[in-house]
Amino acid sequence: MNLDKARSRIAKQVKKVSKGYPQIAIKYFGTADCATQVMVEFIEEEGAQPQSQTFEGTTDVRKDEVIQTTLVKIIERANANTVTEVTDVAPIA
């Protein structure tokens, strides 16, 4: 899947109305110019502890075709009813 298609599929999921659980949250970390990490949090049901996975890259992960395609596959396999994406890049802690 190419980068533009992956980004548009993620954006489409984010635009949907929140329908409850399972939920996926996508958060980017790095500098304002270059997000070198992305964290995906998965919450299966209300009150459940979030499960998270982090992906790192040497370039901007928002422009990495493999990472963005992986995010799409995670959303699809989790059958997520709610997907949120924090577009601001947070500093790496």
C-alpha positions, -999 to 999 in steps of 0.1 A, spaced: 0 0 0 14 34 -8 19 62 17 -10 84 4 -34 55 5 -23 45 40 -26 81 53 -61 85 38 -73 53 53 -61 63 87 -77 98 83 -110 81 73 -110 60 105 -102 91 126 -131 111 110 -157 85 119 -179 92 149 -167 75 181 -185 42 185 -170 30 217 -146 1 221 -122 -13 210 -102 20 207 -69 28 190 -50 60 198 -20 71 176 5 95 191 37 109 175 69 119 193 100 137 182 105 173 172 80 196 154 99 190 121 105 153 124 85 127 143 108 98 149 85 77 170 48 67 169 30 50 197 -2 30 191 -24 24 222 -51 -3 221 -80 -4 246 -102 -34 242 -130 -24 266 -140 1 292 -118 -1 322 -92 -22 305 -55 -13 307 -42 1 274 -17 -20 255 8 0 236 34 -5 209 60 20 197 76 21 163 107 42 156 124 55 125 154 75 115 133 97 93 98 112 99 75 82 107 45 102 94 61 99 59 73 63 63 52 40 40 60 8 60 50 23 94 19 40 81 8 7 64 14 -11 96 -8 13 115 -36 6 90 -32 -31 95 -33 -27 133 -65 -7 131 -81 -33 108 -70 -63 128 -82 -48 160 -116 -41 144 -114 -7 162 -146 12 166 -129 44 176 -96 57 162 -79 89 175 -47 105 162 -28 133 179 -14 153 151 9 174 173 43 159 178 52 156 215 88 157 227 104 124 234 105 119 272 
